[in-house]
Amino acid sequence: MTLLPAGKKRGLKYLVGDVLGSPGESLEVSLKGEKAGLWHDHAEGVGGDIFALIAAHHGLDTQADFTRVLEIAGQLLGRAASLPPKRKKPQAPVDELGPATAKWDYLGAAGNLIACVYRYDPAPGRKEFRPWDAKRRKMAPPDPRPLYNQPGLAATDQVILVEGEKCAQALIEVGITATTAMHGANAPVDKINWSPLAGKAVLIWPDRDKPGFGYAEAAPQAVLMAGATSCAILLPLDAKPEGWGTEDALAVNFTRRYQRHRRHIAAWGKWLMWNGQRRRAEETLAATDLIRHVCRHAAVRADSSKVAAKLAASSTEGGVERLARTDPSAGGDYRCVGC
């Protein structure tokens, strides 16, 4: 079932964990006979018809929100035919985590289901997330891992990249185009399909913690290599970074972050970018853009507006780039361009 893809068919019934679609067998839906379309959750003692199930899944009231329920039912009918055939191998329910407390669908730009992410709260202060791959029909992350809200990304040229589906959905619901990588700050940057951000102006809004800052430093490189027109980082004013304040420190900061992917060839007067196989001449000023982000990153953390203005000035950015070009760890030999 498109609505509850982690379930399984057994005889004339469809079994799933709960109305959110968690793996399990507590909830059953009759597929044929007099009770076709009726469901019952034995764990919660509730049930009803297919419209009640749709309403419960989306947190709606069957009567008050019936127009919306009908709209969702129509969308499900239109999407059901595009799903891959169900594999016969059953999936083991995640009973030890209890019922899912939230679910987010990862859709392709055309609205096709790529994956789902389930959230569990098995104990106070503890949360767990489990991805479900629609193509392989198993509890595992897709390869590569998709970005959230791809239909929304396709319709805009400005995107906010946040940590987690909950944060992204909160922005989407107030009319702001947002996305997240599966697993948020813990997402392996090299395993994410960043291509939906090609041609977009991206603003990264990380959580104010060590994993968030680490993610904000790692993601811009991947975002720009995927073809984004720009990538900026939004940081709180009271976040304190390591070493900043002078052009030299900022140049070292830039080199430390990007020396694996950026080399400057003095003989050519050009920056080279590593594309995963070889180095090629950088024609899009991406290195300059990254240096600008390093400077503005430091500016928003400055203790005074005067210092912040100096750090964000174009003269500072130019000075940092000149110093970065002369840093031995950022320089290279034109004879090793393919190295």
C-alpha positions in Angstrom: 0.0 0.0 0.0 1.3 3.4 -0.9 0.0 4.9 2.3 1.7 2.3 4.5 4.6 0.9 2.5 6.4 -0.9 5.3 3.5 -3.4 5.8 3.0 -6.8 4.2 0.2 -8.8 2.7 -0.9 -12.0 4.5 -3.8 -13.9 3.0 -6.7 -11.5 2.5 -5.3 -8.9 4.9 -2.6 -6.2 4.9 -0.6 -6.0 8.2 1.4 -3.1 9.5 2.4 -1.7 12.9 0.2 1.3 13.3 -1.5 4.2 11.5 1.8 5.9 10.8 3.0 2.8 8.9 5.6 1.4 11.3 6.8 -2.1 10.7 4.7 -4.6 12.7 1.4 -6.5 12.6 -0.8 -4.8 15.1 -3.0 -3.1 12.5 -4.7 -5.1 9.8 -6.7 -3.9 6.7 -9.2 -6.3 5.1 -8.5 -6.5 1.3 -11.5 -8.6 0.1 -15.0 -9.7 1.1 -17.7 -7.8 3.0 -15.1 -6.0 5.2 -12.8 -4.9 2.3 -11.3 -1.5 3.1 -12.0 -1.7 6.8 -9.1 -1.7 9.3 -8.6 -2.3 13.0 -5.6 -1.5 15.2 -5.5 -4.3 17.9 -2.9 -2.4 20.0 -4.9 0.8 20.2 -8.4 -0.6 19.9 -9.5 1.7 17.1 -10.5 1.2 13.5 -12.8 2.3 10.7 -12.9 2.6 6.9 -10.1 3.6 4.5 -10.9 7.3 4.9 -10.6 7.1 8.7 -7.2 5.4 8.1 -6.0 8.2 5.8 -7.2 10.8 8.3 -5.4 9.0 11.2 -2.2 8.7 9.2 -2.1 12.4 8.5 -3.4 13.6 11.8 -6.7 14.9 10.3 -10.3 14.7 11.5 -12.4 12.5 9.2 -15.5 14.8 9.3 -14.0 18.2 9.7 -11.2 17.6 7.2 -13.0 15.3 4.8 -12.3 17.5 1.7 -8.6 17.2 2.5 -8.9 13.4 3.1 -10.6 12.9 -0.3 -7.8 15.0 -1.9 -5.1 12.7 -0.3 -7.1 9.6 -1.4 -7.0 10.8 -5.0 -3.3 11.5 -4.8 -2.7 8.0 -3.5 -4.7 6.4 -6.3 -2.7 8.4 -8.8 0.6 7.3 -7.3 0.0 3.7 -6.6 0.7 2.4 -10.1 4.2 3.9 -10.1 5.4 2.0 -7.1 7.7 -1.1 -7.7 6.1 -4.5 -7.1 6.2 -5.8 -3.6 8.9 -8.3 -2.8 7.8 -11.5 -1.2 10.5 -11.4 1.5 8.8 -10.1 4.7 10.5 -7.3 6.8 11.2 -7.9 10.5 9.1 -5.5 12.6 11.0 -3.0 14.8 9.1 -4.0 17.9 11.8 -3.1 20.4 11.4 0.6 19.6 7.7 0.7 20.1 5.3 2.5 17.7 6.6 5.2 15.4 5.9 8.8 16.6 6.5 10.5 13.3 7.0 9.7 9.6 8.3 11.7 6.7 8.1 10.8 3.0 11.1 11.5 0.6 9.6 12.1 -2.8 11.3 12.6 -6.1 10.8 15.8 -8.2 7.9 14.1 -10.0 6.2 13.0 -6.7 7.4 9.4 -6.8 8.2 7.8 -3.4 11.9 7.3 -2.8 12.1 6.5 0.9 10.4 7.1 4.3 12.0 8.0 7.6 10.3 6.9 10.8 11.0 8.4 14.2 10.7 6.4 17.4 10.9 7.6 21.1 11.6 4.4 23.0 12.5 6.2 26.2 12.5 9.7 27.7 15.2 11.8 26.1 16.0 9.1 23.5 15.0 9.2 19.9 15.8 6.8 17.0 15.3 7.1 13.3 14.9 4.3 10.8 14.9 4.9 7.0 12.9 2.7 4.6 14.0 2.3 1.0 11.0 2.2 -1.4 13.0 0.7 -4.3 14.5 -2.2 -2.3 11.4 -2.4 0.1 13.6 -2.8 3.2 14.5 -0.8 6.3 17.7 0.7 5.0 18.8 4.1 3.6 18.7 4.4 -0.2 22.0 4.6 -2.2 22.6 7.5 -2.8 20.6 9.1 -0.1 18.0 11.6 -1.3 17.2 15.2 -0.2 13.9 15.9 1.4 11.1 17.9 -0.4 12.4 17.5 -4.0 9.1 18.6 -5.5 9.5 21.9 -3.7 13.1 22.2 -4.7 12.2 21.8 -8.4 10.0 24.9 -8.2 12.3 27.4 -6.7 15.8 28.8 -7.0 16.4 29.6 -3.3 16.6 26.8 -0.7 17.3 26.6 3.1 19.2 23.4 4.1 18.5 22.5 7.7 19.1 19.5 10.0 16.3 17.0 10.1 12.9 16.5 8.5 11.0 18.1 11.5 12.9 21.4 11.0 12.5 21.3 7.2 8.7 20.6 7.4 8.2 23.5 9.9 9.7 25.9 7.4 7.8 24.3 4.5 4.5 24.8 6.4 5.0 28.5 6.6 5.8 28.9 2.9 9.6 28.6 2.9 11.4 26.1 0.6 13.5 23.9 2.8 15.3 20.6 2.6 17.5 18.3 4.7 19.8 15.4 4.1 18.7 12.1 5.5 20.1 11.8 9.0 20.7 15.5 9.3 24.2 16.4 10.7 25.1 12.8 10.9 24.6 12.3 7.2 27.7 11.2 5.3 28.2 14.1 2.9 29.7 11.9 0.2 26.7 9.6 0.1 24.1 12.3 -0.5 22.6 13.0 -3.9 23.0 16.8 -3.9 22.0 17.2 -7.6 18.5 18.7 -6.8 20.4 21.8 -5.5 22.0 22.5 -8.9 21.2 26.1 -10.0 20.0 27.0 -6.5 21.1 29.6 -4.0 21.5 27.6 -0.8 21.5 28.8 2.8 22.7 26.3 5.4 21.0 26.7 8.8 22.8 24.3 11.2 21.8 23.5 14.8 23.9 25.3 17.3 26.1 22.4 18.5 29.3 20.7 17.5 27.8 18.3 15.0 25.8 21.2 13.4 28.9 23.4 13.0 30.9 20.4 11.6 28.1 19.7 9.1 28.0 23.4 8.1 31.7 23.2 7.3 31.5 20.0 5.3 28.3 20.5 3.3 29.1 23.7 1.2 31.9 21.9 -0.7 29.5 19.2 -1.8 26.6 21.6 -2.5 28.8 23.8 -4.8 30.3 20.8 -6.6 26.7 19.7 -7.3 26.1 22.9 -9.2 24.6 25.3 -6.7 25.0 29.0 -7.7 26.0 29.9 -4.1 26.1 28.5 -0.6 26.0 30.6 2.6 25.9 29.6 6.3 23.5 31.1 8.8 25.1 31.0 12.3 23.9 32.5 15.7 25.8 35.5 16.8 27.0 34.0 20.1 28.6 30.9 18.4 32.4 31.0 19.0 34.6 29.4 16.4 38.3 28.3 16.5 40.8 31.0 15.5 39.6 34.1 13.7 40.1 37.8 13.6 42.9 38.5 11.0 43.3 37.8 7.3 46.1 35.3 8.1 43.9 33.3 10.5 41.0 33.3 8.0 43.3 32.2 5.2 44.5 29.3 7.4 40.9 28.5 8.2 40.1 28.3 4.5 43.1 26.2 3.7 42.4 23.8 6.5 38.8 23.3 5.4 39.3 23.0 1.6 42.9 22.1 0.8 41.9 18.5 -0.2 39.6 19.9 -3.0 41.2 23.3 -3.9 44.8 24.0 -5.2 46.1 27.2 -6.6 48.6 27.1 -9.5 50.7 30.2 -9.4 52.0 29.7 -12.9 48.5 29.7 -14.3 47.0 32.1 -11.8 44.0 29.7 -11.4 42.4 27.6 -8.7 41.9 23.9 -9.5 39.1 21.8 -8.1 39.1 18.1 -7.5 36.1 16.4 -9.0 36.6 13.0 -7.6 38.8 11.8 -10.5 41.1 14.6 -11.4 41.7 18.3 -10.9 40.2 20.7 -13.4 40.5 24.5 -13.8 37.9 26.4 -11.7 35.9 28.7 -14.0 33.0 29.6 -11.7 34.8 31.5 -8.9 33.7 28.8 -6.4 37.0 29.2 -4.5 36.3 33.0 -4.1 32.8 32.2 -3.0 34.1 29.8 -0.3 36.5 32.4 0.9 33.7 34.9 1.2 31.7 32.4 3.3 34.7 31.9 5.6 35.0 35.7 6.1 31.2 36.1 6.7 31.3 33.0 9.0 33.8 34.9 11.2 31.9 38.2 10.8 28.7 36.9 12.4 30.7 35.7 15.4 32.5 39.0 16.0 32.1 40.7 19.3 31.5 44.1 17.8 29.8 45.6 14.8 33.1 47.3 13.8 35.1 44.1 13.7 32.2 42.3 11.9 32.1 45.0 9.2 35.9 44.7 8.7 35.7 40.9 8.4 32.9 41.0 5.9 34.5 43.7 3.7 35.5 42.9 0.2 39.0 44.1 0.9 39.3 41.4 3.6 38.0 38.8 1.3 40.6 39.8 -1.3 43.4 39.8 1.3 42.4 36.3 2.5 42.4 34.9 -1.1 45.9 36.4 -1.8 47.2 34.8 1.4 45.5 31.5 0.7 47.2 31.4 -2.7 50.6 31.6 -1.1 50.0 29.0 1.6 52.2 26.0 0.6 49.4 23.5 1.6 47.0 25.2 -0.8 49.5 25.6 -3.7 50.3 23.0 -6.3 52.5 22.2 -9.3 51.0 22.5 -12.7 52.8 19.3 -13.7 50.6 17.3 -11.3 47.2 18.6 -12.4 45.9 15.1 -12.9 47.3 13.9 -9.5 
